[in-house]
Amino acid sequence: MVDLNTLPRRHYTEGPTPLEHLGALSAELGGPQIWIKRDDQLGLTQGGNKTRKLEFLIAEALAQGADTLVTVGGVQSNHCRLTLSAARHEGLECHLVLEEDLGADGNPVPAEAGGNPPDHTGNFLLFDLLGADSTEVLPHGSDLVSRVHELADDLRAQGKKPYVIPVGGSNVTGALGYVDCAQELLTQFAEADLDVTSIVAPSGSAGTQAGLVAGFHGADSQLPVIGINVSRTQKDQEPKIVNLVDEVAALLELPPVPRECSVGLGDYFGTGYALPTPGMVEAVRLFAKTEGILLDPVYTGKAAAGLIDLIRQGRFGPEDTVVFIHSGGVPGLYARAGAFA
Ligand SMILES: *Cc1c(COP(=O)(O)O)cnc(C)c1O
């Protein structure tokens, strides 16, 4: 396997993120011992999983001589917040192309009806405070990727050197951040003498999960990574995970990763991306009340709802030790407070 230390990388977090035992939550659920990987405490503004991906992505941008970042996400995108934060850190320009949320009824509001102009809160507020060089909000369902490439062309015509980061930072370069996390976890398990039986993580653009799967495989660990999908069915999500795992494995010169290693459960995202579910509300309340840990309503809340349901179904029993990946996202909690009212 290629040594990650030989690849270009920036460093945005000092040392490993904490791995904590959730004793009260484990007792409350009466199932496995639950541990949590605090990637919500990664560096850059308010932390979260995109910080690990950006260490490799920004290093690539700088190596290419880029002076400007362009990326894309929802109006409450954690990825856009952290890309902008990395840009401030590195002295780069940063432009954001954003997609409006769905309306309260779960349907897009037509642009001619005014759409869903974002509230000045949560991540959208932070885009303003961090001084995004431009933000453009497009109606739900727009072709954001084409718009990003048009914008990059315009910037090039102005003499800038843009570097485009895809949705969620989930290409092969970004996924390396979670190969690194897999190695960090294995070291922590050894230090704490922990016999971990499963990892549970949210699965969206899939870079987090693909990096973990490839990272454990590369370290000869058979540890299963159970993805909880935040926007897609199992049938739609798993091929995305598999493709990215294959790309990472090829880049790192790993033996092929068995397809069964890429599991993304589709039972917990409800009616769509970022739309609240009763299980999410229960999970966010339970983590807060038992452990004082805040989750977010879009990713970690739904992933935790999946974890809780799998425990109730008996898929994880008292003999198991499960590590839940807290991938961040808490700024979005305040933007979606209505789900808890
Ligand atoms: C982006 C994001 C995820 C999903 O990670 P992917 O690598 O896109 O699958 C999970 N949690 C939070 C808080 C995120 O911002």
The ligand as an SDF file (V2000), in Angstrom:
LIG
                    3D

 15 15  0  0  0  0  0  0  0  0999 V2000
  -20.8870   15.7260    4.3190 C   0  0  0  0  0  0  0  0  0  0  0  0
  -21.2780   15.1920    5.6490 C   0  0  0  0  0  0  0  0  0  0  0  0
  -21.4860   13.8150    5.8480 C   0  0  0  0  0  0  0  0  0  0  0  0
  -21.4600   12.8160    4.7360 C   0  0  0  0  0  0  0  0  0  0  0  0
  -20.1670   12.4670    4.3690 O   0  0  0  0  0  0  0  0  0  0  0  0
  -19.9060   11.9070    2.9230 P   0  0  0  0  0  0  0  0  0  0  0  0
  -18.4560   11.7460    2.8390 O   0  0  0  0  0  0  0  0  0  0  0  0
  -20.4610   12.9480    1.9800 O   0  0  0  0  0  0  0  0  0  0  0  0
  -20.6550   10.6390    2.7670 O   0  0  0  0  0  0  0  0  0  0  0  0
  -21.7450   13.3650    7.1120 C   0  0  0  0  0  0  0  0  0  0  0  0
  -21.8390   14.2290    8.1460 N   0  0  0  0  0  0  0  0  0  0  0  0
  -21.6890   15.5420    7.9870 C   0  0  0  0  0  0  0  0  0  0  0  0
  -21.8510   16.4090    9.1670 C   0  0  0  0  0  0  0  0  0  0  0  0
  -21.4040   16.0810    6.7330 C   0  0  0  0  0  0  0  0  0  0  0  0
  -21.2570   17.4070    6.5990 O   0  0  0  0  0  0  0  0  0  0  0  0
  1  2  1  0
  2  3  1  0
  2 14  2  0
  3  4  1  0
  3 10  2  0
  4  5  1  0
  5  6  1  0
  6  7  2  0
  6  8  1  0
  6  9  1  0
 10 11  1  0
 11 12  2  0
 12 13  1  0
 12 14  1  0
 14 15  1  0
M  END
$$$$
